[in-house]
Amino acid sequence: MQTRTGGCLCGAVRYESGGEPQFSLQCHCRDCQRASGAPHVAAVRMSSEAFRIVRGTPKRYVASADSGNDVTRVFCGDCGTPLYVQVSTRLDIVGVRVCTFDDPAWFQPEANIFFKSAQPWDHRDPDVPAFETYPGGKSY
């Protein structure tokens, strides 16, 4: 099982994530836009069982998504780097922010999600499928 490491900008929080991504995505929802300050967030769904914080204690912010699910956004309390999200109905996975991995070059998005909120000036690779909400009608 491959282990990937990562952390925040200041180094106060570090993590390890084992295994392969279950889903690689670019999220265009307004919550991700606001939390990141960017038009979309590159993220991978990883097994929460193989994910662990190895240094530091991140802060958490819980908010309700459009689906009604609680979404916990986990970030460094010192530098503010968003690290991952976890949805109340899917505690078996964490949505890790790709660019917080020490080496994010392996990332290949499988889908653009919540494309209904995409910014018109943000470039999209036409080879990556876009979904108005979440693929398959699920609401994570």
C-alpha positions, 0 to 999 in steps of 0.5 A: 500500500502506497503512503503519501505524506503532506501537510500545511504551509507552516509545517505545524500539521502533517499527515499520512494517507495510505492506499489509492484514491477512491475518486479524484475530482475538482470541486466547483461548489461555492463553499469550496470556492469560498474556503479556498479563495480559488475557482475550484478545489482539487481533491481526492477521496481517500479511506479515513481508515488509512489517513492519520494526522502525525503532527499537530492538532488541526482546527475544524469548521462544521457547516451544512452543505446544500444536501443538508449533510454536515461537512467538517472542514479541517485546516491548520489553525496557525497558517490557515491551510485547508487540509481535508473535508469529511462529510457526516454521512461518509465517515469512511472517507476524507476528501484531501486537498491535493496540493497539500500532499508533498508531491501532488504531481500524480493527481489526474482528475476524473470529474469536475463536480458541482459545475453549476457553480463553476466560474465562467473565467476558469479554464476546464479541460474538455476531456474531464467530464463535468457534472452539475452536482455530484456524479450519479445524483449522490449528495456528499 
